[in-house]
Each structure stands twice: as C-alpha cells, then as structure tokens.
C-alpha cells in the first residue's frame, strides 16, 4: 500500500457535519458571489472551516472576505499579492489547511458552478474510509452540465478523455475542480513538483495522487455555468492543458514521474 493511501475513517459521533473539513475557495473579482456562496457552504457543512484565498481582487473581494471572517469565526482569509493562477491559489490554500490540522480538504469554485448542496455527498466517501480523493463528476452516471454550448461540452469532455487515455487514469472527469481530499493523502503529494498554473492543475493533481496509490472515487454532480461574471476559461488555458498532459507522460516514460520523485 502506498503511503498516500489512508484507509481510516474520520470520527463523526458528536461532531457537526463537516467537522475537520476545510473548504478552499479561490477568488478573483467575486464580490457579488462571495457572501451567498459562503453562507451556502457553511449551511451544507456547518462544522467546516472556509478559507477564502483572494488574489488582491480589484473589486474588493478580499476586504469583503475579511468582513465575513469578522462576523463568522469559521471563515478565514488568505491574501495574495497578485493574480498568480488558480493552481497556485489552491496550493497555498492546501498548505494552510494541512498546517491548520484539516482532516479533509475540499476545493471548489466561488461562482456557483459547484453546488454547495453537493458537499455532504462529496466528503462522505472520505469520512467513511472508502476513498482518499473524491471528484465531483459531470461524466459519471447521474452527473451532467447545464447552460453549456456544444463546443464547450466537446472541449471539456474531450480534454478529460485525452488526459485519461494519455495518462492511463480511471476517473471520467479529470478537468473538474470540485474535489474532496483526505488531508493525509494531499500532504503526500509533493507540491514543489506541480507545474500547472491553470485549470490543467486539476488533471495534474489527480494524476500525481493516483500514481502515489490514492483511492479515487467519483460522485455525480450537475455543473452549472457561473451565475454572475464571465468565465475565466481561455484558449491559452486549453493549450497549456495539452502540453502539460503530454509533458507528464513524457517525464514518466523517462523515469521522472511522481513515484520516482517521491522515493
């Protein structure tokens, strides 16, 4: 068994739902979304800690997050000096959650594309000891997407299939960012080796965890396009994903994959 795999269950007796969980919420210009999404997250997981990681949003999201944290001790804020990419925001949040004693670490978007009501089902396989990483999947039985055009559907599904084939992974949804991690599993992934700075970060982290022996499960979710604001998806992000996936496989073939790096 790999050191990345922990088969223990997480105690639940006498604890509120979500106790020991940290929800990492990266933000950039999410002032309109932050108050309602924060309330919805903590309603779904009342025992959780919500960590807002803000990249100096010019719309005042960071200042608003501080106000929310003052009003609710379950909310914490991490400020970053500039916009450095989604992947780096998550890594900073992961590090703080692990050092803060998290048992489960959840990652999700602040734009309502990930439904907070799905949080209990997302963390359940980890609490029960059945999985080390759980993906909120659009492409497993019962999952789906809403409000997307055919082109975006093809790109998303095709990207997951491409990564699945090239990297030899089992999950069907490799590009989604709604995930729950067993903290000990997440801590076993060497963050220094993660190269992805954008949405391909989701693929890379699942790949690295899988290679280290993590048990990966998928639970169905319905992904909805963001309520407010514009999608941050771009052609550059898609090109990055293509090259990073190929690069990960190339490194592995040359004996420089995550398993070798971890030894």
N, C-alpha and C positions, 0 to 999 in steps of 0.2 A: 504493500500500500504506500502511495506517495505521501510525503509529509504535508502535501497540500490538502489531503482529504481528512476530514474530521467527522466521524460517524456519530458523535454525541448529540443528544437532544439538548434543547435550551429550556431551562425550567420555566414553567408558566403558572404554577399554583400560587394564588395570591398576588399575582402581578397583573397590571393593566395590559391590555392588548398593545403590542409594540414595545414593551419594556425591553431595554437593552438594544433597541434598534436606533440607528442614526440615519436620517434621510438627507442625502446630499443634493442640494438644489442650486445648480449654477445659474446665475442671472446676468443679463446684459440688456438694459433698457426693458425691464419687465415691471415697471412701477404699477401699471394697471392690473397686472395679473397677480402680483405677489400677495397682497392681503387676502384675497379669496382663496388662492391655491394653498397658502399656508394654513388657513383655518380648516380647509377640507382635508389636508394631510393629517393634521393633528386630531381631527374628528375621527378619521379612519384608524389611526394608530395613536391613541391618547397617551400611551406610555413612552412614545418615541422622543428623540431629540431631533430637531430640524436645524440643519446647518445650511445657511444661505451663503454661497460663495459668489461675491459680486466683483465684477471686473471694472470698477470705477465707472459705473453706468452714468452717462451724462444726463439721464432723465431723473436722477435722484433715487434710483432703486436702492442703493446702498444705505442712504440716510433713512429711507422708509423702513428698511430691514432693521436698522438699529432701534427705531421706534417700536416695531413689533417685538423685538427682543426685550425691550424695557418692560413692555406690558405682559409678556409671557416668558417665564424662565426656561421653557422648553425650546425656545428659539435662540440660536446663536448665529453670529455673523463673522465671516472671514472676508476681509477686504484685500483685493489685489490691485496693484498699482496701475495696471493697464490690461487691455484685452489681449489674452495670450492663447486663446483657443480652448475649446470645450474639454479636450482630453487633459490638458494641464490643470484646468479648474477642478476636474474630478480627482486627479491625483493629489492635489493639495487638500481637497476635502477628505479624501480617503485617509491620508496621513493623519489629519487632525482627529478623525473618528476613531482610528485604531489607537492612537495615543490617549484618547479620551475614554477608552475602555469599552468601546462598542462591541456587541456580540454579533449583530447583523448590520450590514451597511447597504442601504438602498440608494440607487441612483435614478433620477427621473428629471424630466423637463418641467419648466415653470409655466409652460404655455397652454396647459390643459390638454395637450395631445395624449398625455398619460393620465388616466382617470384615477384619482386618489382612492376611489371606492374599491379598486383592484388591489390595493396594498395588502390587506389581510391575506388574500389568496396567494400573493406573491411571496410573502415571507413564510407562509405555512410549511412548505416542504423543508425549509431550513430548521424551523422550530421543531418539527417532527423528527429531524435527523435523517431525512430521505435525500437531501441534496446539499451541495456546497455552493452552487451558483444556480439561481433561478432566473430565467429570461421570460419577461412578459412578451409573448409571441403572437405576432399577427398571422403567422403562417403555419400554425398548428391547428388541429381540429377545434372549432369553436372560436377561433380568432378571426380578425379581419381589419379592414380600414374603411374610413368614411371620408367623403369630401375630397378624394384624390382623382385626378385625371388619369387617363390610361397611360400616358408617358411616365408619370411619376410612379405609378404602380409597377410598370415594367422595369424601371431603373432600380427600384427598391428590391423587388423580388429577384431580379437578375443579379444584383450585387450580392445578395445573400447566397444565391445558388453558386455564383462564381467562387466566392470565398469558401463555401462548403466543399466544392469539388477540389479546388487547388490545395487547400489546407487539410483536407480529409477530416472534416469536423461533422458531428452528428446533428447539432441543432439546426432547425429550419430557418430561424430568424436570427441572423448574425449581425445585422445592421441596426437593430433596435437598441434604444438606450434606457429601457425600463427594466432594471435588474435588481436582484437582491443577492448579496454575498454573505456567506459565513465569514466573519471578520478574520478568523484564523487562516482561512483559505486566501482571502485577499492579501493578508500580510505576507503570505509565502510567495507572491508574485513580485519579482524584482522590478520596482518602478523605474529604476535607472535605465533599464533596457527598453522601456516603452518609447517608441519613436513617433507614434501617431499623435498629431496635434488636433485633429478634427474629428469628424464623425466616424472615420475608419478606426478610431480608438476603440469603438465597441467591438469590432471584429478582433482586433489585436489582443484585447484583454481576455476575451473568451478563448482565443487560441492559446494564449500563454497558460491560462488556468487549466485548460483541458490537457495540455501536454504535461502538466505537473501532477495530473491524476485527479483533478476535481471532478465530482459527480455533477453533471449539468442537467437541469430539468427545464422544461418549458411549460408555462401555464398560459391559456388563451387570454388575449386582451383584444379590445377593439380600439384601434388607434384613430384618433380624430384630429383633423387639421387644426392648427392653432386658432384660438378664438379671436385674439387681438394681436395686431402687429403682423410682420411679414416673416416668412420662413427664412432661416439663415443658410439654407442649402444653396450651393453654388457649383458651377462647372469645375472649379478648382478642387473642391472637396471630392468630387467624383473621380477626378484624375488621380488625386492623392491616394484614394482608396485602391485603385487599380495597381499602382506602383508599390504601395506598402504590402499588399497581399502577395504579390509576386516576390517582393523582397524577403518577406518572412519565409516563404517556401524555399527560396534560393539559399538563404542563410542556413536553413535546416539541412538541406542537401549537402552543404559544405561543412556540416558538423558544428555550426554555430547557433543552433536553436536554443530555446529556453531551457530545455532539460540539461544540455551541456553547460549552459551558463550558470545554472543553479548548483552544479556539483562543486 
